Structures are given as C-alpha cells and as structure tokens.
C-alpha cells in the first residue's frame, strides 16, 4: 500500500490525515505498518483525502491490453 508514501509526499502527519479522512490516526499507523487491512469504505475516504484513486492508494498497477491474459497472444506454428 502506498499510504505512507502518499501521506509523506503531502507533508501530512497521521493525525492530520486522520482528521481529513475521518479515520482514527491509530488505524492509519496500523495500515501503514501492515497490521490492519482496511475496509473499502476506509480506503475510499483516505484516497479522497489524499486526492488519489483507490487503485493508486493501494499500489495497483494499471491493466494493459493484449498479451496472454487477454486472449490475444497467438501460438507459433
């Protein structure tokens, strides 16, 4: 999860981000340390406070088109 990186890039303390997102700062500390898996609704509030998408917050890579996983890969022969 990119939570800590995004928070620090914006110069926010865990307490300030918690206030902005309506999430207790202790929960944010636990999320950043990997000790708490947040609910989707919590991720949405944090993403909104940081002005990013939930995908960016959790570090998900954008999907690309083509290749084997999309059925467009052709076998040789």
N, C-alpha and C positions, 0 to 999 in steps of 0.2 A: 504494500500500500504506500502511496506517495504522500500521505497525510502530513507527516513531519516535514518533509522537504518543501511541500507547498506552503505550509504554515510559516516555516522559517524564511522562505523567499519573500513572504509578505510582511515580515517583521512582526509577526503576531505571537504573543505568549499563548500557552494553552488556556489560560483563564480568559483572555480576550476572545479567542476563537470560540470558546465555550459560550460566552455571553452572546456573541454574534449569531451562533447557530442554535442556541437553546439546548446545549448539551453540557452536562457536568464535566468540568475540566479533568476530574479523576478518570472519567470514561475515556477522554481523549488520550490521556497518558497511557492508559491500558491498551487502547487501539494502536497507538504508535509503537508500543513495545511488543505487540503481537499477542497480548494476553486477553484480548476481548475482540470477538467478531461482532461488529455492529449490525443492526438491522438495516434493511434497505432505506427505511424512512430516515434513519440517523445519517446514513451516507448522503442522502439527498440534501438534508439540512446543512451538513458540512460542506458539500460541494457548492451549494448555493452561497454560503458564507465566503467561500474561497473563490467564487466566480469561475468555477470549472465544471466540467461534466462529471458525472459519477464514474464514467469509464476512465477519465484522466485521473481522478482521485484514487481509484483502485489500481491504476497502472496497467490497465488492459490495453493491449496493442490493437490498433485498427485492423480489421479483417481485409485481406486483399483478395481480389478476384482472380480466378484461374488456378491452375495447379491441381494436384491430385485431390485435395479436399473438396474441390468444387466440380469434379467430374469432367474437367476439360483436358486433362492430361491424356495424351494419346500414346498407346503402346507402340513400340517399334516392331516391325516385321509383318 
